[in-house]
Amino acid sequence: MHYLLGEFLGSLFLILFGGGVVAGVVLKGSKSYMAGWMVIATGWAFAVMIGVFVASSTGSTQADINPAVTLAKLFLGIYYSPVQVIERMAVQFLGCFTGAVLVWLAYLPHWRITDDKEAKLNVFSTTPAIDHKIGNLLTEIIGTFALIFGIGAIVNFAHGHTYESLVPYFVGMLVWGIGLSLGGPTGYAINPARDLGPRIAHALLPIAGKGSSRWQYAWIPVIGPCIGASIGAVFCHLLL
């Protein structure tokens, strides 16, 4: 069961670093306050990279830290047991939830002095720049397709070469590129656990001055990545 511990800890570190960089940029009083989108996109790239390293080092040989990646691997035949897939997804959500709680604690004095309720929610989960359900869904589908097919291309290229040890770095760069190129419309969840786990934490935690958790939008960063991952898996199977 070590792979479950790895997925939990990797997902926790994903949000600790990813949610943490957003908190640093949007919460008043932080030394990185208003540092901008480049800092957020870079922070998330590092978050994915360290999450993969933590997951791999603590027992998860696959180091998915993303239910969309796990789903794609099921379609590609890498996983054969639905129970194994469900277990991985469950601990990914739990790890992301726990990471969000740690971010809340790390920035504890900053919530009270920050008036922007939307900014507080953005520390935990994504929100659209323009509320357009079809457009937002398409953005998440395209972004997750790029993630899955990009990972497939990286792994395929590195297989059998000395580049294999560099795969986590390349995947971090891929996520960095997705954030810079496709992150503007929705905040690029591209990971159901990354959005839903922390959104639940936002709803449950006693965050000073928090607003709505925007549950009417919450289905998009869950369904969109699942669709995008499925399409990405098909293209990986056909082309790689």
KELUM-215834 format. One record per residue (C-alpha): residue number from 1; residue in one letter; chain; z, x, y. Coordinates in pm, whole numbers, padded with zeros to 5 digits. Layout:
# KELUM-215834
(NUM; "A"; "A"; (Z; X; Y));
...
# end
This chain:
# KELUM-215834
(1; "M"; "A"; (00000; 00000; 00000));
(2; "H"; "A"; (-00016; 00304; 00227));
(3; "Y"; "A"; (-00349; 00184; 00361));
(4; "L"; "A"; (-00173; -00118; 00514));
(5; "L"; "A"; (00076; 00107; 00692));
(6; "G"; "A"; (-00215; 00314; 00821));
(7; "E"; "A"; (-00399; 00008; 00953));
(8; "F"; "A"; (-00080; -00120; 01118));
(9; "L"; "A"; (00003; 00208; 01291));
(10; "G"; "A"; (-00358; 00277; 01390));
(11; "S"; "A"; (-00387; -00068; 01547));
(12; "L"; "A"; (-00053; -00021; 01721));
(13; "F"; "A"; (-00171; 00305; 01880));
(14; "L"; "A"; (-00501; 00143; 01973));
(15; "I"; "A"; (-00319; -00107; 02195));
(16; "L"; "A"; (-00048; 00133; 02309));
(17; "F"; "A"; (-00316; 00356; 02461));
(18; "G"; "A"; (-00574; 00086; 02544));
(19; "G"; "A"; (-00340; -00174; 02687));
(20; "G"; "A"; (-00143; 00109; 02844));
(21; "V"; "A"; (-00438; 00239; 03047));
(22; "V"; "A"; (-00511; -00111; 03175));
(23; "A"; "A"; (-00146; -00155; 03272));
(24; "G"; "A"; (-00152; 00175; 03458));
(25; "V"; "A"; (-00458; 00071; 03658));
(26; "V"; "A"; (-00368; -00291; 03744));
(27; "L"; "A"; (00013; -00299; 03778));
(28; "K"; "A"; (00159; -00218; 04118));
(29; "G"; "A"; (00373; 00091; 04152));
(30; "S"; "A"; (00196; 00279; 03872));
(31; "K"; "A"; (00078; 00630; 03961));
(32; "S"; "A"; (-00269; 00534; 03831));
(33; "Y"; "A"; (-00280; 00203; 04021));
(34; "M"; "A"; (-00637; 00104; 04118));
(35; "A"; "A"; (-00788; 00405; 03939));
(36; "G"; "A"; (-01085; 00191; 03838));
(37; "W"; "A"; (-01310; 00092; 03551));
(38; "M"; "A"; (-01408; 00447; 03455));
(39; "V"; "A"; (-01044; 00526; 03381));
(40; "I"; "A"; (-01004; 00207; 03176));
(41; "A"; "A"; (-01321; 00268; 02973));
(42; "T"; "A"; (-01220; 00630; 02912));
(43; "G"; "A"; (-00867; 00530; 02814));
(44; "W"; "A"; (-01000; 00282; 02558));
(45; "A"; "A"; (-01230; 00548; 02413));
(46; "F"; "A"; (-00929; 00774; 02359));
(47; "A"; "A"; (-00734; 00476; 02224));
(48; "V"; "A"; (-00991; 00417; 01951));
(49; "M"; "A"; (-01007; 00787; 01868));
(50; "I"; "A"; (-00630; 00833; 01834));
(51; "G"; "A"; (-00603; 00501; 01650));
(52; "V"; "A"; (-00850; 00623; 01388));
(53; "F"; "A"; (-00665; 00954; 01351));
(54; "V"; "A"; (-00328; 00780; 01315));
(55; "A"; "A"; (-00462; 00530; 01062));
(56; "S"; "A"; (-00630; 00803; 00858));
(57; "S"; "A"; (-00327; 01030; 00863));
(58; "T"; "A"; (-00079; 00760; 00758));
(59; "G"; "A"; (-00263; 00620; 00458));
(60; "S"; "A"; (-00578; 00427; 00554));
(61; "T"; "A"; (-00880; 00617; 00427));
(62; "Q"; "A"; (-01111; 00363; 00593));
(63; "A"; "A"; (-00924; 00345; 00929));
(64; "D"; "A"; (-01088; 00020; 01041));
(65; "I"; "A"; (-00825; -00088; 01301));
(66; "N"; "A"; (-01059; -00380; 01375));
(67; "P"; "A"; (-01117; -00698; 01171));
(68; "A"; "A"; (-01485; -00691; 01277));
(69; "V"; "A"; (-01525; -00350; 01113));
(70; "T"; "A"; (-01342; -00472; 00803));
(71; "L"; "A"; (-01568; -00779; 00787));
(72; "A"; "A"; (-01880; -00564; 00819));
(73; "K"; "A"; (-01761; -00342; 00534));
(74; "L"; "A"; (-01708; -00650; 00317));
(75; "F"; "A"; (-02070; -00753; 00376));
(76; "L"; "A"; (-02187; -00398; 00304));
(77; "G"; "A"; (-02002; -00391; -00030));
(78; "I"; "A"; (-01752; -00125; 00073));
(79; "Y"; "A"; (-01473; -00376; 00005));
(80; "Y"; "A"; (-01496; -00601; -00300));
(81; "S"; "A"; (-01166; -00789; -00287));
(82; "P"; "A"; (-01122; -01071; -00032));
(83; "V"; "A"; (-00746; -01026; -00069));
(84; "Q"; "A"; (-00773; -00663; 00041));
(85; "V"; "A"; (-00976; -00771; 00343));
(86; "I"; "A"; (-00725; -01040; 00442));
(87; "E"; "A"; (-00436; -00794; 00404));
(88; "R"; "A"; (-00607; -00540; 00629));
(89; "M"; "A"; (-00687; -00800; 00893));
(90; "A"; "A"; (-00330; -00933; 00892));
(91; "V"; "A"; (-00173; -00592; 00954));
(92; "Q"; "A"; (-00436; -00514; 01220));
(93; "F"; "A"; (-00329; -00825; 01412));
(94; "L"; "A"; (00038; -00738; 01364));
(95; "G"; "A"; (-00017; -00379; 01478));
(96; "C"; "A"; (-00199; -00493; 01791));
(97; "F"; "A"; (00079; -00742; 01867));
(98; "T"; "A"; (00343; -00471; 01829));
(99; "G"; "A"; (00146; -00227; 02044));
(100; "A"; "A"; (00131; -00491; 02320));
(101; "V"; "A"; (00509; -00532; 02307));
(102; "L"; "A"; (00549; -00156; 02351));
(103; "V"; "A"; (00314; -00158; 02653));
(104; "W"; "A"; (00524; -00436; 02807));
(105; "L"; "A"; (00838; -00225; 02759));
(106; "A"; "A"; (00674; 00093; 02888));
(107; "Y"; "A"; (00583; -00079; 03217));
(108; "L"; "A"; (00892; -00301; 03234));
(109; "P"; "A"; (00974; -00264; 03609));
(110; "H"; "A"; (00611; -00311; 03715));
(111; "W"; "A"; (00558; -00671; 03604));
(112; "R"; "A"; (00800; -00811; 03861));
(113; "I"; "A"; (00637; -00642; 04160));
(114; "T"; "A"; (00282; -00733; 04055));
(115; "D"; "A"; (00172; -01072; 04190));
(116; "D"; "A"; (-00170; -01094; 04023));
(117; "K"; "A"; (-00128; -01312; 03713));
(118; "E"; "A"; (-00483; -01243; 03594));
(119; "A"; "A"; (-00421; -00869; 03611));
(120; "K"; "A"; (-00111; -00909; 03397));
(121; "L"; "A"; (-00307; -01103; 03136));
(122; "N"; "A"; (-00579; -00837; 03137));
(123; "V"; "A"; (-00325; -00580; 03018));
(124; "F"; "A"; (-00298; -00784; 02699));
(125; "S"; "A"; (-00633; -00954; 02646));
(126; "T"; "A"; (-00981; -00993; 02786));
(127; "T"; "A"; (-01103; -01242; 03045));
(128; "P"; "A"; (-01460; -01303; 03164));
(129; "A"; "A"; (-01583; -01180; 03501));
(130; "I"; "A"; (-01787; -01504; 03520));
(131; "D"; "A"; (-01671; -01795; 03307));
(132; "H"; "A"; (-01991; -01877; 03116));
(133; "K"; "A"; (-01914; -01958; 02754));
(134; "I"; "A"; (-02262; -01894; 02610));
(135; "G"; "A"; (-02311; -01578; 02817));
(136; "N"; "A"; (-01962; -01451; 02732));
(137; "L"; "A"; (-02017; -01518; 02361));
(138; "L"; "A"; (-02352; -01336; 02368));
(139; "T"; "A"; (-02192; -01035; 02539));
(140; "E"; "A"; (-01927; -01008; 02266));
(141; "I"; "A"; (-02188; -01052; 01991));
(142; "I"; "A"; (-02414; -00782; 02138));
(143; "G"; "A"; (-02127; -00544; 02206));
(144; "T"; "A"; (-01988; -00575; 01853));
(145; "F"; "A"; (-02335; -00543; 01701));
(146; "A"; "A"; (-02372; -00216; 01896));
(147; "L"; "A"; (-02031; -00104; 01767));
(148; "I"; "A"; (-02104; -00174; 01400));
(149; "F"; "A"; (-02460; -00042; 01396));
(150; "G"; "A"; (-02352; 00256; 01605));
(151; "I"; "A"; (-02071; 00342; 01362));
(152; "G"; "A"; (-02315; 00305; 01073));
(153; "A"; "A"; (-02561; 00542; 01239));
(154; "I"; "A"; (-02286; 00796; 01315));
(155; "V"; "A"; (-02151; 00792; 00959));
(156; "N"; "A"; (-02503; 00806; 00812));
(157; "F"; "A"; (-02595; 01103; 01031));
(158; "A"; "A"; (-02270; 01288; 00957));
(159; "H"; "A"; (-02270; 01227; 00581));
(160; "G"; "A"; (-02303; 01549; 00388));
(161; "H"; "A"; (-02286; 01763; 00700));
(162; "T"; "A"; (-02010; 01950; 00877));
(163; "Y"; "A"; (-02017; 01668; 01133));
(164; "E"; "A"; (-01802; 01444; 00909));
(165; "S"; "A"; (-01480; 01570; 01065));
(166; "L"; "A"; (-01615; 01477; 01408));
(167; "V"; "A"; (-01675; 01109; 01326));
(168; "P"; "A"; (-01362; 00983; 01510));
(169; "Y"; "A"; (-01472; 01166; 01825));
(170; "F"; "A"; (-01823; 01021; 01802));
(171; "V"; "A"; (-01685; 00670; 01750));
(172; "G"; "A"; (-01464; 00715; 02055));
(173; "M"; "A"; (-01772; 00814; 02254));
(174; "L"; "A"; (-01954; 00507; 02120));
(175; "V"; "A"; (-01674; 00280; 02242));
(176; "W"; "A"; (-01676; 00464; 02574));
(177; "G"; "A"; (-02047; 00392; 02608));
(178; "I"; "A"; (-02004; 00025; 02515));
(179; "G"; "A"; (-01730; -00009; 02775));
(180; "L"; "A"; (-01939; 00146; 03050));
(181; "S"; "A"; (-02264; -00032; 02962));
(182; "L"; "A"; (-02156; -00370; 02823));
(183; "G"; "A"; (-01791; -00407; 02922));
(184; "G"; "A"; (-01841; -00559; 03267));
(185; "P"; "A"; (-01904; -00926; 03175));
(186; "T"; "A"; (-01609; -00986; 02939));
(187; "G"; "A"; (-01395; -00673; 02923));
(188; "Y"; "A"; (-01548; -00594; 02579));
(189; "A"; "A"; (-01296; -00710; 02321));
(190; "I"; "A"; (-01534; -00622; 02031));
(191; "N"; "A"; (-01224; -00657; 01814));
(192; "P"; "A"; (-01055; -00991; 01731));
(193; "A"; "A"; (-00715; -00830; 01667));
(194; "R"; "A"; (-00729; -00628; 01990));
(195; "D"; "A"; (-00756; -00955; 02185));
(196; "L"; "A"; (-00567; -01219; 01986));
(197; "G"; "A"; (-00263; -01011; 01885));
(198; "P"; "A"; (-00178; -00904; 02242));
(199; "R"; "A"; (-00267; -01253; 02376));
(200; "I"; "A"; (00001; -01397; 02148));
(201; "A"; "A"; (00240; -01129; 02277));
(202; "H"; "A"; (00156; -01233; 02635));
(203; "A"; "A"; (00237; -01595; 02547));
(204; "L"; "A"; (00569; -01509; 02381));
(205; "L"; "A"; (00712; -01226; 02592));
(206; "P"; "A"; (00932; -01295; 02897));
(207; "I"; "A"; (00686; -01126; 03135));
(208; "A"; "A"; (00798; -01161; 03495));
(209; "G"; "A"; (00565; -01389; 03692));
(210; "K"; "A"; (00308; -01430; 03417));
(211; "G"; "A"; (00049; -01705; 03424));
(212; "S"; "A"; (-00160; -01878; 03160));
(213; "S"; "A"; (-00265; -01697; 02842));
(214; "R"; "A"; (-00606; -01873; 02877));
(215; "W"; "A"; (-00623; -02009; 02525));
(216; "Q"; "A"; (-00936; -02207; 02616));
(217; "Y"; "A"; (-01121; -01874; 02624));
(218; "A"; "A"; (-00943; -01707; 02330));
(219; "W"; "A"; (-01195; -01817; 02064));
(220; "I"; "A"; (-01480; -01615; 02220));
(221; "P"; "A"; (-01333; -01264; 02163));
(222; "V"; "A"; (-01256; -01370; 01804));
(223; "I"; "A"; (-01574; -01551; 01700));
(224; "G"; "A"; (-01815; -01330; 01900));
(225; "P"; "A"; (-01710; -01003; 01733));
(226; "C"; "A"; (-01722; -01165; 01388));
(227; "I"; "A"; (-02080; -01280; 01447));
(228; "G"; "A"; (-02179; -00945; 01597));
(229; "A"; "A"; (-02023; -00758; 01304));
(230; "S"; "A"; (-02212; -00972; 01054));
(231; "I"; "A"; (-02544; -00905; 01227));
(232; "G"; "A"; (-02461; -00537; 01257));
(233; "A"; "A"; (-02386; -00517; 00885));
(234; "V"; "A"; (-02725; -00674; 00803));
(235; "F"; "A"; (-02908; -00423; 01021));
(236; "C"; "A"; (-02708; -00134; 00871));
(237; "H"; "A"; (-02808; -00250; 00524));
(238; "L"; "A"; (-03174; -00283; 00616));
(239; "L"; "A"; (-03223; 00026; 00832));
(240; "L"; "A"; (-02965; 00292; 00749));
# end
